[in-house]
Amino acid sequence: MDHSGPRPGLRDDRHGRPGGVHRVWHTAASVNLAELNRVFDREVALKDGVRVRLRPIRPSDEPRLVALYDRLSQHSAYQRFFTIMRRLPPNWAHYLANVDYQRRLALVAVDPATDEIVAVARYEATAESQTVEVAFVVQDAWQNRGLGTLLFGELMAAATLNGLTHFCAWVLADNRRMLDLIARFATITARRLEHGVVELEFTTGAPR
């Protein structure tokens, strides 16, 4: 596996754009957007009773992604992108909002009261055809409500529908919340620490 730089669509590249692999992979088990909407577009209650709408991301969500970035604390933004930007660049928002729903897929959580995106879970293609990279971000005011755990399970379910069961993630070593989440709900098959970043490889299903 290539460990030599930013990962596709999940962290910045050296030229200020979401970088990396733009291949589209198809599997026999892949599903279309209509099927994803049928399964994943619904309202759910968080552990404090607040309701959010989950749904697949849409191209029209570009401005909502920019607005979400504007509401993130510097700490949350850095944990997600490994860099600090004044605003999410328009080309990043375009790339992140436009996916193929198979080898590139994102689910969003929307506040029904405002129609604002408050969290995003996604996976992106990597150079290895059987592995996708995952990333999550939850707006600060919506953290500690179980939303990250909910989105993790939903993203794993969407990946399984597309025939994907092998994942990787790059997580800052001080991001204990994300590291603990993956350890609780996935089976970690490899773990490496380099320059303050933990590289995880894992499969679906909690460890036995």
C-alpha angles and dihedrals in degrees: 000000000000110000096170104106153337117344124239114283093337103082133020123270125219093268098056099258136103099270147192136044119025099175120134113220123192128200131193089244097051118128131210129243094260090058092046091051091050092053104033108027103094145105119259135183119238121220091270091052096254112137127226133179118237120201142144115276119262133207088245089064092079095103091043090057091051090049091049091053090051090057096049120101115240088252094055092043092051093048089054103040103019088231139068119240128178089229137355104267115243092239089054091050090049093050094045095047095048113069135154093232090230115063090006116042138154134187121201134201113219128197103233091209095058106015087233121144107241100175141015132200119187146164126208135197119261132197088268111078095215097048132070129187120234132208135174137193129183123187109249096244089054097050123109092033099099094259095123092051091048093050092047091057093045093050092049089050092050091049091050090053087056092050095255120136105152121080143173134196137185110214130177109249092237093054094097093163093062094040092051092047093055092043091053100045106029139047109247112216099176136015129185132173121207130161093344094310123111115214112204132188116192147156132223120277131056118276116264 
